[in-house]
Amino acid sequence: MLVQADARRRITLPPSLGIQPGDAIDLEVMEDGRIMLIPVEAIPKHQMWAWTTESKEAIAASLADPRPSVEAATPEQVESIAKRWAGEG
C-alpha cells in the first residue's frame, strides 16, 4: 500500500486497517529504514500488577479451580474464609 506524507509529515491510514481516531500505535524504525506501526493498548501504571506473569498464572489457576465460589457478606465471614485458605481454620 502506497501512502504519501502531507506537508506536516502526516499520513492517512485507510479505514480497512481498523485503526480508529485516538488508538495508540507504537512506531518502530527498523535498522534498514522501514517503519513498523503496531496497534497497542496502553495499560495505566496502577494496573500493571495484573499483567505480570505471576498474576496471569494465578488468575488462570483460579479460573480452572473446580471448587464452588464462596460469597462472604460480613467481615467475620471474610476472616473465616481467609483462615481456611491459609490452612489455619
C-alpha positions, -999 to +999 in steps of 0.1 A: +000+000+000+014+033-010+007+064+011+021+099+008+030+122+037+015+157+037+033+190+044+033+182+081+047+147+076+014+130+084+000+100+066-036+088+064-043+052+070-073+036+052-103+026+074-099-010+063-070-013+087-093-010+117-073+019+133-097+044+149-090+080+158-074+080+193-060+045+190-025+041+204+002+030+179+038+021+186+061+033+158+093+014+154+120+024+129+139-007+117+176-007+110+170-008+073+148+023+074+114+005+073+088+019+097+066-005+116+033+006+131+020-016+159-015-010+174-012-012+212-034-009+243-020+013+269-021+000+304-023+025+333+007+021+357-017+014+386-030-017+367+004-031+357+004-056+386-023-075+368-001-081+338+028-097+354+035-134+346+027-144+382-006-126+383-017-140+349-008-175+361-027-170+394-058-158+375-056-187+351-053-212+381-082-196+399-104-198+368-096-235+365-103-242+401-133-267+403-143-257+438-176-237+440-174-200+447-179-187+482-196-154+490-188-135+521-214-110+533-197-099+566-162-092+578-164-122+601-172-145+571-142-130+552-119-137+581-132-172+584-127-179+547-092-163+547-082-186+577-095-216+558-075-207+527-044-201+548-048-235+565-055-220+599-091-230+604 
